[in-house]
Amino acid sequence: MGPDGALTRTRGAGVNGTAGLDAKLAPTPTLTLDLTANADFAQAEVDRQIVNLTRFSLFFPEQRPFFTEGAGIFDFGRRGQTQLFYSSRRIGLGQNGTPIPLDGGARLTGRLGAQQIGLTTTRIGGDLPATAVVGRIKRDVLGRGYVGAMSSLSAPTDAPSTASGGVDFNLPYVVRDQNLVFIGAAAVNGSATKGDPVYARGVVDFPNDIADVALRFERVGEGFQPDLGFVQQRGVTRLGWQTELTPRPSALGALGAPFEAIHVRQFKFSVLNGDLVRTMGTTGSLSGLANGSIRTSPFGLEFDSGDETSVEFARRYDTPTETFDLFDGAEVEAGRYAWNTAEFQFRSSSARNIGVDVTVARGGFYTGRSSELSASMRGRFAPHVNVSLDNNRTAASLPQGPQTLRFTAQTARLRLDVASSPRLSSTLFAQWDNESNRGAVNARFRWTTSPGSDLYVVWTSQWATDLPNGIPWRTPTRGTLVAKYVRYFRV
């Protein structure tokens, strides 16, 4: 990089070749065995760039086919908050999404009678080689329910092995034609993390057409941090509830007639929803709050077209125990904060060829104020062209000592999917955010030469977008072009 901040050179171009093996076998008619060696996931979709305006870790969904196929069997805990298994950042990817060599792996999924089973074992290389094993079993009960167990083992080459495991259940009942579901889980972490290693979860849910009422409770010990899992907060209890009422206009008689005339299919009201996280061992109604929110939605409509609109008011809480960085130059000091927000949302029906989603929110933000605008537009065009454009913008002001710091966090994404034929498709995904000041493009071309056999050509590049001399299009900070061919052999 030159003295003016301009990028003057990048690493020299090169060509590398590698080979891997993916195999799919059927030991029995109801079991599937997937094998991989020297795995390469160049064809997988890249992670989305997100500006994180919280003090908590972000949850990135798994994108790699070896882990996404049949992934539901390995669900344990609450997604995005407390999970016993989280392959996206624990196997073959670093915290920042940097690939780690996956030397080999095997996954067995399917059924044995009334049991669903899943077993995954992987071996990663790189600087910290390790073996990971995850086992799962579910026994069918009550038709759509199950009781199950799950365990995981992380065995680094140069460190002690650790194991975690637990049991869970999902029991659905029908009471007078209404659904009533009981969900529960308990797990123990066997790693070297100090503190209470126990996790427990319980949910009672009433998910029906006229209402969805639920009560949730979670307890996450300070020492519950499984090496193959994802835990957003430890040493807390979480109490959550929702009271969503969704009557139809026809059920209201004369009161509902005007709404039927404008083609309202269903009302959607949230009397009071909440999610309150409390530090373990504290007492008092709000004195022990770590973070949380209380929300109400007095107005919500779903139309016959599938369009939806709603208004929500929220009271939010946060009690950071130490100062943390929020955005470039903005910090939030340790303390107790509470603020109010109002939000309007409109979502177009997914059946429309042209759809628009808009969310507008305004209100407090820690000791300051914020305004948020999220807008997305999507289109489906004949014969097989899909395009979407998303933009998220948050403008905030926060007192920082004697001055007020103002900043704007913004992300933008463009996605284009074109299927020229059932065997020929391509995707272009471009994104940018002004926190990392990075623009990125991921383009993928896929040609299915025969069922199960595919040629992929993938181009990925990134550019710095905050240099004084503009964007150096000819010298990306990172650029790769990958050609990958997968051949399917029928035995």
N, C-alpha and C positions, 0 to 999 in steps of 0.2 A: 504494500500500500504506500502510495506516495505521500509527500508532506502535506498536500492539500486534501488528503483523505480519499483520493481516487484510487480505485483498485487498478493496479498496474499489471498484475499477472496472477495466474492460477496454476495449479498443478498441471503438468503436462498430460496430454491425452494419451490413452493407452488402450490396448485391447486385451481382454482376459477371457479365458474359456474355462468352463467347469461343467461337470456332469453330475446328475443326481438320479435318484430312483424313487418313484412313487408307485405303490402297488395297492390294489384293493382286492381282497379275497373274501370269500363267504364260507367260513368253517361249517356253518349250518344254515338252513334256509332263513333263520331269524337273526343271525349274527353277522356283523360286517367287521373285517379286520383291515385297517388302513396302515400301511407301512411307508416310511419315508427315510431316505438317506441323503445326506448332504443337501438338505432342503433349501429351496430358493423360492421366495414369495414375491418376486418382482412384479407379478401380475396383480397383487392385492392392492386395494385402494389405500391411498395415503391417509394419515390422520388429518383431521381438520385443525386449522390454526384458530386458537381461541384466546381472547384476552381475559385473564382470570382476575376479576375484581373481588376476590374473597381471600381469606387466609387458609383455605383448605385445598388439598390436592385435587386435581382434576381427574375425572374418570374417562378413559378413552376406550371405546368398544373394540372388541377383537375384529380384525379384518381378514386374517389369513385363513384360507380355505381349510387347511388341515385341522384348525381348532374350531372353526365355525360350524362345520358339518356335525350335526348331532350334539351341539354344545349344550342344549337344554338339559340333558341328563346330568350335567355337572353344576347346575345352579344350586347354590346353598347360601342362605342368608338373604339380605336385602340388596338388590342390584344397585351398584353405584355408591353404596355406603359401607356395608360390612359384608364381604364375601370371603368364603373359605378358600375359593380358587379363583384366580385372576390371571389368565394366561397372557393377556395383552401386554403386561409390563413385567412379568415374572419369568417367562420362558421365551428366549430368543430375541427379546427386545429390552433395551435399557430404559431408564426412567425418562429420557428425552426422546425415545423412539428410535435410537440408534440400533441397527441390527446387530445381533450377536450370532455367530455361526451355530446353526442347528445341525449337529452331526447326524442325528438319527432320531427316529421316533416311531412309536406304534400306538394305535388306538383301536380298542375293541368296544363296539357298541351294539346294542340290540336287545333281544328278549330271550329269556329262558322261562317258558311257562308264564306265570303271573309276575315274574320279576323283570324289571328293566335293569340292565347292567351297563356300566361304563368303566373302562380301564385305559388310562393313558400313561405312557412312559416316554420320556424324552431325554436326550443327552445333548447339552450345549457345550461348545468349545470356547475359544477366545482366551482372554486372560484369566477368567475365573470359571474353569470347567466344572460342570455339576450335572447330576442326574436328578430328574424330578419324576415322581410317580403319584398318580391320583387315581383312587378307586371309588366307585359309586354304585349303590344298589338301591332300587325302589321296589317295594312290593305293592301291587295294586290292591286297593280297598275301596269299597263303596262306589264302584264303577269308575268314577273320574278321580278318585283320591289315591293317596299312597302313604306308606310309612317307609322311611329310608335311613341310610347311613352313608357317611362319606369320610374318607381319610386321605391325607396327603403326606408325602415324604420328600424332603429336599436334602440331597446328599452332595454337597460340594466336595471336590477332590481334596482340598487342603484345609477343610474345616469340619467340625462335628456335624453329623446329620441331625435334622430336626423333623418332627412329625406333628401333625394336627389332625383332629377328627371330631365328628359329631353325629348326632341323629336328628331327624326332622320328620314332620308329618304335614299332610294337607288332607283335611277331612271335610268333604262337601256333603251337606244334607239338603233335603227338600222338605220344607215345612209348610203345608197348606199351599202348595204351588209356588212357594217363595224359596229362593236360595239362601242358605246360611253356611258359611265356610269358617272352619277353625284351622289356623296355621300355627305351627310351632317349630322351634329349633333350639338345640343346645350344642355347644362345641367347646373344646379345650385346646389351647395352643401349647405345644410342647417345645417351643423354641427357648432360647436363653433369655428372652426378654423378661425383665424383672416386673413383679407385680401380679395382680389377680389375673389368671389366664383364662377365665371363663366368659363365654358369650352365650346369651339366651335371648330368645325372641318369641313373642306371642301376638297373634292377630285374630280378631273376630270381625268377620266381614259379612255384610248383608247386601250383596250386589244384585239388584233387581231393576226392572224397567222403571218403576215408580220412584225408586230411591236407591242410593248407594251409601250406606252408613257403615263406618269401620272404626275400630279402635285398635291401635298398635302400641306395643311396648317392646323396647330393646334395652338390654343391659350389656355393655361392652367393658370388660375389665381392662385395667391399665396395662396388663401384660398380655392381652390378646392381640398378637401381631404375627399371624402365620406367615412364614416365609414365601408361600405361594399364593397368598391372599391379598385382599385390598381392604384396608380399614381406614376410613376417613377420620374418625375420632375415637380415642380410647379413654378409658376411665370415666365413662359417662353413662347416664340412662337417658333414653329418648322416648318421650310420650307423644304419640301422634293420633289424630282423629280427623274424620271427615263426616260431614252431614250434608250430602248432596241430594236434593229433591228434584226429581225429573218428571213431573206430571205431564200428561198430554192435554191439550185444550178440550178434547171431547169429553174428558172426565170432569170438567168444570161446568158443564151445562151451558146456560146462557152467558155466564161470565167468560167462557172460552170461545164463544162464537166469533167475536171480532178478530181474534187471533187466527182462527181457522180460515177466516176470509182472506188474511194476508199470507196464508200457507205456512203457518207455524206448525211444525211437527211436534215439538217438545219444548217445555220450559226446562231451564237448568239453573237452579238456585243452590248456592252453598250457604247454609245458615251460619255455620262456623266451622272452619278447618284450622287445625293447629299442628305444629311440630315444635316441641319444646325439649331442648337438650340440657340436661342438668349434670354438673360435675358430681361424681359420686361422693357421698358422705356429707353433702350440704343439706340444709334444711331451709324452710321458708318458701312461700309461694313463688317469688321471683328472685330472691336473694342468691340462689344457687345456680341461676341460669348461665349456661355457657354460650348458648345462641339459640335462635328459634324464630318462629313467626306465628302470628294469629291472623287468619284471613277470612273474609266474607265476600260473597258475590251475590248482591241483591238482584241482579239482572243478568239473564242469560237465555238466549233463544237458539234453537236449531230449526231451520226451515226445511220444507219438503225437498228443496233442491240439494240439501246437504250443507249449505252455508251455515256458519255459526258466528255468534257475536256475544260478548260478555263484558261486564264491568266488575272489577275486583278492588277491594280496599284491604290494606295489610298493615299490621304493626310488626316491626322487625326488631330483633334484639341480637346483640353480640357483646361478648365480654372477653376480649383478647387479654391474655396474661402477660404478653410482651409485645413490643412494638414490631409491626410488620410492614413491608413494602406493599403498597397498593397498586401504584402505577409509577411511571417515570417521574421521580422527584416527590411523589406523594407518599406520606407515611401515616399510619394510624397508630397512635400510642396505646399502651395498655390502659384499660379502663372499662367502664360500663356504658353502653350506648343503646339508645332506643329511638326509632324514627318511623314515620308513617309514609305510605306510598299509595297512589291510586293508579290503576291500570285499565286500559281499554284494549280489547282484542277482537279482531275479525279474522275468520278463516274461511276461505273459499272451499267449496266441495271438491274433493279429489276427482270427481267425475267430469269436471269442467275441462275443456281443452285449454283454456286460459284461466289461470287461478292466481289470486293475490292473497297473501297473509300479511296482516299488519298488527303490530303491538306497540302501543304508546304508553309509557309509564312516567310518572313524575312524582317527586316528593323529597323527603329527607334522605340523607346518606351519611351515616355516622354523624359528625358535627356539622355537615354541610348540606348541600342540595344536589340533586341529580335529575337529569331528563334522559330517557331512553327511547330510542326509535328502532324497531326491528321491522324490516320489510323484505318480503320475498315475492318473486314472481316466477311462475312456472308455466310452461307451455308444452302441449303435445300436438305435433303436426304430422300429417300424413306423409309417407306411410309409416315410418318408424323413427321419428325425430323427437327427442325430449330435451328441453332446455330449462335451466333454472338460474335465477340470479338472486343472491341474498346480500343484504347489507345490514349490519348491526352497529349502532352508534350510541354511545353513552357520553353525555357531557356532564361533568361534575365540578363542583367547587368545594374545597375543603380549607378551613382555616389552618395555617401552618405558622404558629407563632404570631407575630404581629401582622402578617400578611395572609391573603387568601390565595391559595393555589388553584388555578383552573386548568383542567385537562380534558381531553376528548379521547376516548378509547373507541377504536373502530376496526371492524373486519369486513371484508368483502369477498364473495365467492361467486364463481361462474362455473356451471357444469353443463356440458353438452354430450348427449348420448345419441349416436346414430347407428341404426342397424340396417345395412344395405340389403341384407338377406338373412335368412335364419342361421347362416354359417359365417357371416362377415359382420363384425360390429366394431365400433370404436368409441372411446370416451376421452373427453378433454375436461380437465378439472384445474382451474386456476384460482388462487386465493392470495390474500394479502392481509396483514394486520399492522397497525402502527405502534405496537409495543415492541415486537421483535424487529420492526422495520424490514420485513422480509416478504418478497413476492415469490410465489412458487407455481410451477406448472407441472402437471402430471398428465401425460397423454398415453393412452393404451389402445393398441390395435390387436384384435383377436380374430383369427381365421381358423375355423373348425374344419380340418381337412377330412375327417371322418368322425363318427360318434366316439367321443372320449379322447380324441387326438386334436391338439390345438397348437397353433403357432401364435406366440405373443411377441409384440414389439412394443417396448415401453420406454418412453423418454421422460426423464425427471430433471428439472433444473430449478435453481433458486438464485435470487438476486438480492443484494442489499438495496434498499429503496430510500436511504437517508443520506446518501453521499452528496457532497456539495456540487459535484459536476454531473449530477443526474444518475440514472440507472445504467450501469455498464452492461448492456445487453450482450455484448460479444464475450464478456468474461464473467460468467456466472460464478458465484461462490461455491456452487456445487452443481455438477451436471453429469448425468449418466444416460447411456443408451443401452438397453438390454434387449437381446433377442433370445427368446426361450421357446423350445419346442417340447411338447409333452406328447408321447406316443403311447397309445393304449393297445395292449396285446390281449386278445381273448384266449384264455387257456381252455 
